[in-house]
Amino acid sequence: MTSTPSESVPEPESFVAPTRFAVPGRIGVSEQTAATWRTAALTEIRRETPRAATFRFVVPGWPGHVPGQHLMLRLTAEDGYTAQRHYSIASAPDDSGHLELTLDHVTDGEVSGWFHTVARPGDRIEVRGPLSGFFAWPGDRPALLLGAGSGVVPLMSMVRHHRARGLSVPLRMLVSARSPEELIYARELGSETTPVFTRSAPPDVAVGRMAAAHVAPLVAEQPPGGWEAYVCGSNAFAEHASRLLVAAGQPVERIRIERFG
């Protein structure tokens, strides 16, 4: 399911109907688009945390994406060996032909290991997508985002989209990290975001798991039309955050979850 940086995950469904909703609240994905491999050239590498970096690519013919979608990435070695992984798209959609992925350096991960230790601007890989329309947010309804660790990646695409388009629809984000040093995109986060630190925190900031005290006040804001909640992180975090949302009164049918690990 997942589109967050993960070394091994099952392939998601693809949905026909690229210009309409195939299922209420779900963005249609063209099977042809989802199956087409395109060559992507690495143009930039930016360090986000000691273990996470953002990789920017130019992808000729990229059809565009909706925030929250992901892609399949393929590396091919000189001997013909290939490795494929799903990764979230971190960048907001635009018409530049560029997209960004933010990858954790996973211990013993052959793909993330290659990116973090070998990859250099000019290198070429293959990508296909965008994939999956269930977790996508086109900016048409209030969005309450909960993420942990690299689960913030698809959520950041939504935040960037919200800013780039100057959208007035309400958007709030809670993001959990072990420490300020491990908070991905820390330099970009603004007033829409509340960070939660589980191991160490700045002075006068409590340390602990995401809790009802963080979630309930946001759910209670109840903007017109209500929140659409997006949860992304590990299995344990997804279960925990979903329970907090339900306990705070968020309708179950309006919680979208992506898990990794």
N, C-alpha and C positions, 0 to 999 in steps of 0.2 A: 503494500500500500504506500509506503512512505515516499516522500520526495525530499526528505531532509538528508544531509550527508550521512550515508550508511554504506557499509561495504557489501551487504548482501540482503536484498529485499525482493519480494515477489513483484512481478510486473503488474501494473494496474490495468483496469479496464479502459477501453477506448470507446467513445460514443460518437455515432454519426449525427450530423446536423450541426455544422460549424457556425451557422448564423442564427440559431434559435435554441431554446431550452429543450433538451431531450427529456429531461425529468425536471419537475418543479425545483427551482433553485440550483440546478446543475447545468454547467456550461457544456454545450455539445463540442465534441472533439472529432474532427475528420479522421477516419481510419487511414486515408491516403497520407495526410499530413503526419499522423503519428507514426507511420511506417517508413517515412522517407529519411534516409541518412544524409546529412549535410556536413561538409568539412568546415570546421571551426578553427580559426587561427588565434592563438594566445597573444594578446597585445599588452597586458599589464598584470602585475602581481602586487597586491597590497596586503601587508600584514595587519591583521585585526587584533589578535591576541597571541600569546606565545605558542598556541597550538592551532590557530585558525587563520586562514588567509583567504582573500578574495581574488579570484582569477577572472579577468575580463577577456572576452572573445569577440571577434567579429565573425559573423556567420552569414555569408552571402545567401540570399534567398530565404532567410528566416521568416516564417509567416507571422510572427508576433505571438504574444502570449497574454494571458490574463493573470494578474497577481495571485499567487498561491499555486500555480501550476508548476510542473517539473518536467524534466527531460531524461532521456536515456543517453548516457555517455559511453563511447567505446574507444578503448586504446588497442592498438595493434602493434605487436613487437616485430622486429625484423624477421624472426623465424615464422611469423604468421599467427602466433598465439594471440588471442584476443581476451580482453576483460571488459565487462559491461557493468555499469552501476547506474542507479537512479539518483539524481540530485535535484534539489529545489533550485528554482531560478530566484536569485536574490534581487535583481534589478527590476525597476519599474518598466512597463512596456513603453517603447518609443519606436520611432521609425528610423533609427540610426543603423540598424543591422547588428548592434552590439547587444550582448547579454553578459551577466555576471553570475558566477557560482561562488559560494563561500563554503570551503571544505575544512572540516576538522582533520588533523593528522591522527588517523586511527592507528593504534598500536598494531603492527603486523599487517596493516591494510595495504594491499599491493597497488591499488589505484590512488588512494589518498597519499600513500608513501611516495609514489612517483611524482605527483603534483608538488609535494612539499620538498622533495630533495633533488629532483631531476629537471622538472619542467622549467623552461625559460621562454620569454617572449619570442615569438616566431614559430614555436612548436605547433603542430597541427594534430587535432583529434577529430572524432566524428560524433555528431549528436543527432538525435531524432526527437521530434516532439513539436509543440508542447503536448504533454500527456495529462490525462485525468481532468475532469471538470467539477468534481464534487467539492474540492477544497478551494476552488477559485472564488475570488471576490472582485467583481467588476466595478465596485464603487457605488452601487445602487441602493445600499441599505446600511444602517448603522452597524459597525463592526466592533466587537469586543474580542481582543486577541490575547491569548495566554500561551506563552512559550517558555521553554527551558533549554539552556545550552544552545546547541545548534538548531534547535527547534524554532529559534527566532528567525531563521533565514527566509522561509516563505512569508512570514508575517512582515518582515522588513520590506519585501516587495510591495505589500499592501500599503504600508506606511509611506513609502516613497511615491507610490502612485497617488495617494491621497494628497501629498504635498505638491507633486508636480502638476496635478490638474487643478489644484486649488479647490478641492471638493469641500462642500459645507456639511456633508453628511457626517454625523458624529463617528469618531474612531478613538478607541482607547486601547492601550497595550500594557499588560503585565508580563514581565520577563524575569525568569529566575536564572541566576548564575552562582557559581561557588564563591566568587570574589569579584571585586571591581576589575581586577586584571584579566579575568576570564569572561567579562561581559562583551560579547560580540557587538560591534557597531556602537560602542560606548560614545564615541565622538559625535555620532549622528543623532542620538536619541534626544527627543525634545519633551515638551510639556505633555504630549499625549502618552508618554511612557512612564511607568513606575517600575523601577528595578527592585528585585528581592534577592538578598544574598544569603546563601545557606552555610557558608564556612567562615567568611570574614567580611567585614563591611567598614565603610568610613565611620569616623566618630559620630556618635549620636544616632546611628542607624542600627536598628535591631537586626540580629542574625537569626535566621530560621527559615523553615519551609514556607512556601506560599500557603496562606491561611484564609479562613473566612473573613478576617478583618481586612484583607486586601481585596477579595473578590466581591463580597456582599455589597459594599457601597457603590461599586461600579454597576452591578446588576440593577441596583435600586434606582439608578438614574433614569432608566426606562425612557429612552428618546422616542419620539413618535414612530410607531411601527415596531418598536422593540428591537433588541439586539439580535444580531446573528453572531454566535460565538464560534471562534476558530481556536482550536487547541492543537499544539504541535510539540512533541517531545518524545521522550522514552515511554515505553509501556507504562511504567510506574507513574511517571508524571501525568500522562494522559488520563489514567484512571483517577488519580488524586484530584487533578484540576476539574475534571468532569463532575466529580461528586461535589466539589465546592460550588460549581455553577448551579447544579440541580438544587442543592440545599439552599442556595440564595434565591431560588425562584425562576431560574432560567429554564424555559421549556426544553425538554430532551430533544424534541425534533428540530430544535434550532441550535444544536451543538454539532459542529463538524470537527472531526478528529483525524489527525495524521500522526502515526507512530513510527518510531524507528528503533533499530537495535535488535 
